[in-house]
Amino acid sequence: MDAAGQARGATVFPFRANTIEARLEAARAGMGIVMYAAGVAPAGLEALVLDVAAPSVPFYVVMHQDLKRVPRMRAMATALTQLFSEHVEAL
């Protein structure tokens, strides 16, 4: 654990899971917090308001090089990139 995590009060992480469903259930059971998509409020949980900015998570659009030549796939990648850029600017 890094110093920033310790400064925010983190001590031990007793639960790890690969599925968002398991992490959501753990958070609902009071086992800690869960990172979820911005603007989405899963039932039974509320947003955590921090006095400092939360760490950012990079987002990448990745596809096989052959698919880059397919017009509809290129259009989809462009649309996703624009959508996420607009979302980040709105935050």
N, C-alpha and C positions, 0 to 999 in steps of 0.2 A: 504494500500500500504506500502511496506517495504522501509527502508532507501535506499537500492540499487536502487530501482525504482525511487525514488525521486532524487537521485544523478545523474541519467541518464536523468533527465528532465521530467519524467512522472508527470502529474498533475491530469487529470481526464480521465476516460474511459467512454465516452458517448454512446458507442455502444457495445452490447454483442449479440452474436449469437451462435447457436448450430451447424450450418452447415458451412463447409469450403467455400462453394460457397458464402454465405452471407458475410463472413469475407473477402474473396478475392475482392468482389465488393466494400466493404467499403474501403479497402486499395486503390483500383483503384480510388475511389472517393475522396481520400485525407484525409480520416478520421483517418489515423494512419498507423501502421505497422501490418503485419500478419506473424505468424510463420508458415512455410511450410517445407516440407521435404527437406533435404540438397541435392543439386545437381539438383533440379527441379526449373525451371524458368517459373512461370505462365505468360501468355501473358499480357503485359501491366505493369508488375512490374519488378523491378530490385533488386538484392541482396543488403542488407544493410551491410556495412563493419564497424565493431566495433573495437575500440582500445583495448577492453578487451574481454575476452572469454564470449560467451553467456552462459546462464545457461543450464545445461544438462537436458535431460528428460529421465528418466529410461524407459527401454523397457522390457516387460515381455512376455514370451510365456506361456499362461495358457490354460489348457484343463481339461476336466472332467477326474477323475481318471480312469474310465472305458476305456476311449480312449487311455490312456497311454499304455494299453496292446495290442492295435492294431498296428501291425508293420508299416503300411504305415503312420499312424498318428505320431508315434514316429520318423520315418524317416523325416517327414515334420518338426516337431519341431526341430530336430537336424540340418536340413538344414537351417532353418530360423535363429537359434542361430548362426551358423557358418557365414552365410551371413552378419548378422548385426555386428558380431564381426570383420569381415574383413573390413566392411565399416567404423567402428569407428576407427580402426587402420590406415586406409588410410587417414582419416582426420587429 
